[in-house]
């Protein structure tokens, strides 16, 4: 297990309050849609593996002492599934909310419970390898003392992702959210951050103008837009918080947010490269 130098609690945070409009209808919440299989020594044969299980297992491997899953009302199948599971995960707590406008606001609902912890963050609808990704981010944070460390992967569909610009010294320079065109190569998929970033995000969201009242300075679109985690990270850069990175040259990821992507994930997750 990786130990933070300040011996702070390691806590996972998983935003699962979305409505999955791009891929609806589904027979269950997207976060527990089966993608791949797992084996349990106490059960004969393989069992379907829920999408978010992949992420939670990586948090467990990195030493997460607990994880919060933030859901909206009506997505009760998520706690029903994970509270009756037969596989090893960090102790889970579920935060139920009415709704939020975007992922940063969803995460911020957990602020009273996570503000003094080192956070392991990932998207439950993005599956990735390697399995030790959070361990490697924690090691990088321990060495650099960065406020947030991003896990970077080569992007296959940059227009759908937060693209990360590096300077000549390979330091994180800026975040480009869902650019229409770009020559950048890397997107971030997971992150580790310390309380300074948690407090910064909480304050930033508290002061954020209502939707449509202002345009984000680093937006590639002039129209009002959803506030993304990439926007919050860019604001942190603008306010001199330190942003580190680990490039996973051996890494792969699959986003299951659209029907085509989900079909690809279900078909390819058994590939030796990804399993």
C-alpha positions in Angstrom: 0.0 0.0 0.0 1.2 3.5 -0.8 1.4 5.8 2.2 1.1 9.5 2.0 3.9 11.4 3.7 1.4 13.3 5.9 -0.4 10.1 6.9 -3.7 11.6 5.8 -6.7 9.4 5.1 -7.0 8.2 1.5 -10.6 8.5 0.2 -12.1 7.7 -3.1 -14.7 9.9 -4.7 -16.9 8.6 -7.5 -19.5 10.9 -9.2 -22.5 8.8 -10.2 -25.3 11.4 -10.3 -25.6 11.7 -14.1 -28.7 10.9 -16.1 -26.8 9.1 -19.0 -28.9 10.8 -21.6 -26.4 10.1 -24.4 -26.9 6.3 -23.9 -30.4 5.9 -22.6 -32.5 3.8 -22.3 -30.5 1.4 -20.2 -31.8 -1.5 -18.0 -29.8 -0.2 -15.0 -27.7 2.8 -14.0 -24.7 3.2 -16.4 -22.3 2.8 -13.5 -23.3 -0.8 -12.8 -23.7 -1.9 -16.5 -21.7 -5.1 -16.9 -18.4 -4.7 -18.7 -16.2 -7.7 -18.4 -16.1 -10.5 -15.8 -14.5 -11.4 -12.5 -13.9 -14.6 -10.6 -14.5 -15.2 -7.0 -12.8 -18.2 -5.3 -16.0 -18.9 -3.4 -18.2 -19.1 -6.5 -17.9 -21.4 -9.5 -17.4 -19.7 -12.8 -17.2 -16.0 -13.8 -19.6 -13.3 -12.9 -20.4 -10.0 -14.7 -18.3 -7.0 -13.6 -20.0 -3.6 -13.1 -18.4 -0.7 -14.8 -17.7 1.2 -11.6 -16.2 -1.9 -10.0 -13.1 -1.5 -12.2 -12.5 1.9 -10.7 -13.2 1.0 -7.1 -10.9 -2.0 -7.3 -8.0 0.3 -8.4 -8.8 2.6 -5.4 -8.7 -0.4 -3.1 -5.4 -1.5 -4.6 -3.9 1.9 -3.8 -5.0 1.8 -0.2 -8.2 3.8 -0.1 -9.7 3.6 3.3 -13.2 4.4 2.1 -14.9 5.7 -1.0 -17.9 7.9 -1.4 -20.3 7.4 -4.4 -22.5 10.4 -5.0 -25.8 9.4 -6.6 -29.0 11.2 -7.5 -32.4 10.2 -6.3 -33.7 7.2 -8.2 -30.4 5.5 -8.8 -30.9 3.1 -5.9 -29.7 0.2 -7.9 -26.1 1.4 -7.4 -26.1 1.0 -3.6 -28.3 -2.1 -3.9 -25.6 -3.7 -6.1 -22.5 -2.7 -4.2 -23.9 -3.4 -0.7 -24.6 -7.0 -1.7 -21.4 -7.7 -3.5 -19.0 -10.6 -3.0 -15.8 -8.9 -4.0 -13.3 -6.8 -2.1 -13.8 -3.0 -2.2 -13.0 -0.1 0.1 -15.8 0.5 2.6 -18.5 2.5 0.7 -20.8 5.3 1.6 -23.4 6.8 -0.6 -24.4 10.4 -0.8 -27.8 11.0 -2.3 -28.5 14.4 -3.9 -31.4 15.8 -5.9 -29.3 16.9 -8.9 -26.4 19.0 -9.9 -25.4 20.8 -13.0 -22.0 19.1 -13.5 -19.4 16.8 -12.1 -17.5 19.4 -10.0 -20.8 20.3 -8.2 -21.5 16.6 -7.7 -18.1 16.1 -6.1 -18.5 19.1 -3.9 -21.6 17.6 -2.3 -19.1 15.3 -0.5 -17.0 18.3 0.7 -17.9 17.9 4.5 -16.7 14.3 4.4 -13.6 14.6 2.3 -12.1 18.1 3.0 -9.1 16.8 5.1 -8.4 13.7 3.0 -6.1 12.8 0.1 -8.6 12.1 -2.7 -8.5 9.4 -5.4 -10.8 10.5 -8.2 -12.0 8.8 -11.3 -15.0 8.6 -13.6 -17.1 5.4 -13.2 -17.9 5.3 -16.9 -14.3 5.3 -18.0 -12.4 2.0 -17.7 -8.7 2.1 -17.8 -5.4 0.2 -17.2 -2.9 -0.2 -15.7 -4.4 -1.5 -12.4 -1.7 0.3 -10.3 -2.5 3.7 -11.7 -3.6 5.3 -8.4 -0.5 3.9 -6.7 1.7 5.6 -9.3 -0.2 8.9 -8.9 0.2 8.8 -5.1 4.0 8.1 -5.5 4.3 11.1 -7.8 2.3 13.3 -5.3 4.5 12.2 -2.5 7.7 13.2 -4.4 6.4 16.4 -5.9 4.0 17.6 -3.2 1.7 18.8 -6.0 -1.8 20.0 -5.1 -3.2 17.7 -7.8 -1.6 15.0 -9.9 -3.3 14.0 -13.2 -3.1 10.5 -14.9 -2.5 11.2 -18.6 -3.4 8.8 -21.4 -3.1 9.2 -25.2 -6.6 10.4 -26.4 -8.3 8.5 -29.2 -11.2 11.0 -29.4 -9.8 14.4 -28.3 -13.0 16.3 -29.1 -14.7 14.4 -26.3 -12.0 14.8 -23.7 -10.1 17.3 -21.6 -6.8 17.7 -23.5 -3.7 18.5 -21.5 -1.1 20.9 -22.8 2.5 20.4 -21.6 5.2 22.9 -21.7 8.8 22.3 -23.0 9.7 20.8 -19.7 6.7 18.4 -19.8 4.9 20.3 -17.0 1.1 20.8 -17.2 0.5 24.1 -18.7 -3.2 24.2 -19.5 -6.4 22.2 -20.0 -8.4 22.4 -23.2 -11.9 21.1 -22.7 -13.4 19.2 -25.6 -11.6 21.1 -28.3 -13.1 21.0 -31.8 -9.6 20.7 -33.2 -6.2 20.1 -31.4 -2.7 18.8 -32.0 -2.5 17.8 -28.3 -2.0 14.1 -27.5 -2.9 13.5 -23.9 -6.1 13.6 -21.9 -6.5 13.1 -18.1 -8.6 10.2 -16.9 -7.9 9.9 -13.1 -6.4 12.2 -10.5 -5.1 12.4 -6.9 -5.3 15.6 -5.0 -4.7 17.0 -1.5 -6.9 19.2 0.7 -5.6 22.4 -0.8 -7.2 21.5 -4.1 -10.4 20.3 -2.4 -10.8 23.7 -0.6 -9.9 25.6 -3.8 -12.6 23.8 -5.8 -15.2 24.3 -3.0 -14.4 28.1 -3.0 -14.3 28.3 -6.8 -17.8 26.6 -7.0 -19.2 28.8 -4.3 -18.2 31.9 -6.3 -19.1 30.5 -9.7 -21.6 32.6 -11.6 -25.0 31.1 -12.6 -24.9 29.2 -15.9 -24.8 31.5 -18.9 -23.7 34.6 -17.1 -20.1 34.3 -18.1 -17.9 32.4 -20.5 -14.9 30.4 -19.3 -11.7 32.1 -20.4 -10.2 28.8 -21.7 -13.4 27.5 -23.4 -13.1 26.7 -27.1 -16.8 27.5 -27.5 -18.2 31.1 -27.2 -21.6 29.8 -26.0 -22.4 29.2 -22.3 -21.2 25.7 -21.4 -21.3 23.1 -18.7 -18.6 23.5 -16.1 -16.2 20.6 -16.4 -13.5 19.3 -14.0 -11.0 20.4 -16.6 -12.3 24.0 -16.1 -11.7 23.7 -12.4 -8.2 22.4 -12.9 -7.5 25.2 -15.3 -8.7 27.7 -12.7 -6.4 26.0 -10.2 -3.5 26.5 -12.6 -4.4 30.2 -13.1 -4.4 30.6 -9.3 -0.9 29.1 -9.0 -1.8 25.7 -7.5 0.7 23.1 -8.5 -0.5 20.4 -11.0 1.6 17.3 -11.6 1.2 14.5 -13.9 2.0 10.8 -14.6 1.9 9.8 -18.3 0.7 6.2 -18.7 2.5 5.3 -21.9 1.4 1.7 -21.3 -2.1 2.8 -20.5 -5.4 2.3 -22.3 -8.9 3.5 -21.6 -12.5 3.1 -22.8 -15.3 5.5 -22.3 -18.8 3.9 -22.1 -20.7 7.1 -22.3 -22.2 6.6 -25.8 -23.8 3.6 -27.5 -20.9 3.1 -29.8 -18.3 3.4 -27.0 -20.3 1.0 -24.8 -20.5 -1.6 -27.6 -16.7 -1.3 -28.1 -16.1 -1.7 -24.4 -18.3 -4.8 -24.0 -16.6 -6.4 -27.1 -13.0 -5.5 -26.3 -12.7 -5.6 -22.5 -11.6 -9.3 -22.8 -8.7 -8.2 -25.0 -5.4 -9.2 -23.3 -4.2 -5.6 -23.7 -7.1 -4.3 -21.5 -7.8 -7.2 -19.1 
